[in-house]
Amino acid sequence: MSRSIKDIAGSVRALDPAASAAAAAHLDSLTKPPGSLGKLEALAVKLAGITGEMQPKFPGRGVVVMAADHGVCEEGISAFPAEVTPQMVLNFLSGGAAVNVLARQAGAEVMCVDVGVNAELEHPDLISRKVRFGTANMVSGPAMTREEAEAAIMAGVDIVEDAVSRGIRCFVTGEMGIGNTTASAALMSAFTGVSSLETVGRGTGINEERMRHKVLVVERALECNRPDPSDAIDTLAKVGGLEIAGLTGVILGAAANRCPVILDGFISGAAALAAERLAPESVNYMVASHVSQEQGHVHLLKALGLEPMLHLDMRLGEGTGGVLALHLVDAACRIMTEMATFESAGISSGNDQAGSSGESQI
């Protein structure tokens, strides 16, 4: 590696305050009551601060779908067998998955990355960055070595930097890996101290009995490995997943290149927690697309200090919620570039009478 993760994390800078202020002032000059577009206005200001441009545009956007397998599936924590992971990777590559459909609608490129699938995969469109053939069972010991976690993180960084060189300036996090809600729950509990009773969700749709078992599996993994929450790489290595580490790198790489990164659901959120621990400023480059039905996700977003844009009762993953939020990114950008100002439209602004009762809370 020519650069270290520490170098990447250290290159993440604060948002541009001048661009944010200019965007906020422009929004207040538009033909509407101040703050009346709610989260769209907050998003427009954030995008300006991220890019350093008052009126950014993102014609190039990409969904990075990181795929890997999990040894913890040996514990029977999923309603689907591990063989589904490579099968779904081929579905992504053939364009038949939900994220492909929604990405086509949003004009986004889907980049499917094998960072740790437990199968030999070949396809001309597959980005092969396999670190190992799936993680080990974290109930019996670390899911991977520290070096493997670092390699997966750097794979995510490299994929972002290659995409940026091709003109992509907005990223969506996506994933595929049977068992990854278990690893994500373990990561969240390790990083935040929240009990596994609150971080473990139904994942692929498990029943109550298997849900109780899944909680115990997470508790056993944490007890066995004792991850250090102050060391994000140690925590990822011990109870994480290769695709989660890869997404951590995607987030860090996007932030280092001043690109917004649209988080999908619970697994993406676990990667975001790791990224925030490595580079606290990176959270300012994250946009929470939605809150999923995984019960831990709402608590995870609170830990990051992020407000979701959408609430659609989704729990698919793949990047589907993130891709839907691209339409809101486009809306925020078009408001900034196409909407008339009071002055240009010859409309009285009402600034003399405006008060807090006429403003939406952002």
Salt bridges, closest charged atoms under 4 A:
GLU41 OE2 - LYS32 NZ 2.86
GLU75 OE1 - ARG220 NH1 3.61
GLU109 OE1 - ARG166 NH1 3.11
ASP114 OD2 - LYS130 NZ 2.70
GLU148 OE1 - ARG132 NH1 3.03
GLU150 OE2 - ARG146 NE 3.66
ASP158 OD1 - ARG3 NH2 3.99
ASP158 OD2 - ARG129 NH2 3.48
GLU161 OE1 - ARG3 NH2 2.68
ASP162 OD2 - ARG166 NE 3.40
GLU198 OE1 - HIS299 NE2 3.91
GLU208 OE1 - ARG202 NH2 2.54
GLU223 OE2 - ARG226 NH2 2.67
ASP231 OD2 - ARG146 NH1 2.91
ASP234 OD1 - LYS238 NZ 3.19
GLU243 OE2 - HIS70 NE2 2.66
ASP264 OD1 - HIS290 NE2 3.27
GLU276 OE1 - ARG277 NH1 2.67
ASP313 OD1 - HIS311 NE2 3.69
ASP330 OD1 - ARG61 NH2 2.45
GLU338 OE2 - ARG334 NE 2.80
